[in-house]
Amino acid sequence: MQSNRQTEAKIANSTGDGKCGYTTRSELAHAYAALLSRDELNGQISDLNGAPITSVISG
């Protein structure tokens, strides 16, 4: 018996056809440590969003 189902692997997010930025936990931990330990960063606004990548990765 042959199945007509096709398997598609993908990573999708809520941006639709747009792009979404990602950061890893280790990247965030490094950034938070720097923000908490470096006086020159005190009171500044920091963007901790990763570089945008495609919203759908098919494989």
N, C-alpha and C positions, 0 to 999 in steps of 0.2 A: 504494500500500500504506500503510495507516494503522497507526501504532504505538499500542499500548495503554499504553506506559510513561508515567508521570507524573514530571515533574522537580520536585524539592523542594530548595531551598537552605536550609541551616540551620547554625548554629554550636551544637555540643553539647559538654558536658564530663562529667566523671565524677560530678557531683552528682545526676544523675537529674532529678527534679522540683524539687530545691532550687535554691539560688542560689549563685553563685560570684563572688568578687571578682577584679577585674582591675586591673592597673596597667601603664602604658606604660613603656618603657625610659627615656624622658626624665623621667618622674615619679620613677622609682627613682634615676636619676642625680642629680637635684636633692636627693632625700632623703639619699642616701649622702654627697654633698658637704657637706650641712649637718651630718650626724652626725660627719663627720671633722674639720670645721673649727670647730665651736662648742663651746667648753669646757663650757658649761652642759648639754650633752647627753651628756657623757662619763659612762659607767657606767649610763646609763638604758636601759630596754627600750623599743624602738620597734616599733609595728605598721605594717608597710609594705604592708598589703593594701588593695586598692581597695574602693570601695563595692560591695556585692553587687548583681548584676543577674540577670536571668532566665537560666536555664541553656540555654534553647533559643530561638534567634531564627530564625523561619521567614520565608521570603520568596519 
